[in-house]
Amino acid sequence: MTTHSSNPTDPLRTLPAAKVLVAAAVLAGVALSGCNDRAAQTATRATLVRTTIVQPRDRQASLTLTGEIQARFRADLSFRLSGRVVARTADVGAHVNKGDVLARLDPAEQQADVDAATAAVASAEAQLRVAKATFERQKALIASGFTTRTVYDQAQEGLRTAEGVLEAAKAQLGTSGDALGYTVLRAEADGVITARNLEVGQVVPAAQPVFSLAQDGERDAVFEVYESVFLGETDSRRVTLALVSDPGVTAMGEVREISPAIDAKSSTIRVKVSIENPPAAMTLGSAVAGTVKTKAQKDITLPWSALMAAGRKPAVWTVDPKTQTASLKPVTVGAYEAGQVLIKAGLEPGERVVVDGGKLLSVGQSVTEEGGQS
């Protein structure tokens, strides 16, 4: 009985068994070869980065702070005695001249004292006239021998006592007159009223400041400076000043005074800068920007994107020019500024540092530099 194949078109069934095995081996080899090529390409693929060559450059930084225009000389004005305010003739912002009346106290009590002192002077003068007449009479009588030495001495002593009483009465009158004058508060110099602490009808105690007077003349720019600013070295004590509201209004100044103490609340140090020929626009209370320059020095600066971390320390990626591989190098940062960092130690001139793409790197990884360098 003759048998026939169920699928006469199947080529494998028409080939000998040995040839089938050879074809399968060839197909498997081709597949494995393709996988190995892709793996090799993946292992040797370099990361594209952007680098820069470390080169110290001359650098002169500047520091700008905001302060306030103040008068060189300021005075707190107060009454020398207590009393009730009956008049106020000046307010904050008013310009006053020396001798102008700023406020008045009720003078009734002081006027009564003056009247009493005036009466005491008149009484003392009358007593002195009587004592003088008595002494002159006794003087004439003792010369003629019609009085005793005791009576003469008493008349002389009475004259001296009357003279003393008159002097005391005059002194009291002067004191009362001064007290009456103290009920009027006057400006001690030309200037501007910058503060007021009294109202009409208020009872003010003696020596309590009621007005603040900024005297005309020299002006200072006052700044509250953080202590860390003094750690750097400035080029000089010269300061460039400009109005915050109008930067076109400028002036030059020089550091005049640095407070020896740190303010406990703000942790700042007060610095006063004298203004040379201040423009009229730099009025009291104006906000002003002061700029100082630091000493020129060679610094290594890198953009923020170059800074990485090695553990808890700052570091940067460097590229070996021979092997084109990346390595992480710890550095010491001198200062952090807007958009860049100053490297104090850890890098040498000529080293190539990765400034972009470092987040994708690992130690020993091959890199390709932007711009065709590899």
URBELQUI-V328354 format. One line per field, one symbol per residue. phi: phi as a letter, one per 40 degrees, with the letter a starting at -180 (. if undefined). Layout:
# URBELQUI-V328354
phi = ???
This chain:
# URBELQUI-V328354
phi = .cbbccbcccccccccccccccccccccccccccccccccccccccccbbbaccadbcabcbbbbbbbcbccbbbccaccaciccbabbbbcgccbbdgccbabbccdccccccccccccccccccccccccccccccccccccgcaccccccccccccccccccccccccccccccccccccbcbccacibcbaababcgccbccgccbbbbccchcbbbbbbbcdcccccbccaccbcbacccadccbababcbabccbccccbfbbcbbbcccfcccccccgccbbbbbbcccacbcbbcdcccbabgbbcabcbbccccfbcacbcbbccabbcgabcccahbbdgcbbcbagccccbcgccbbcchhca
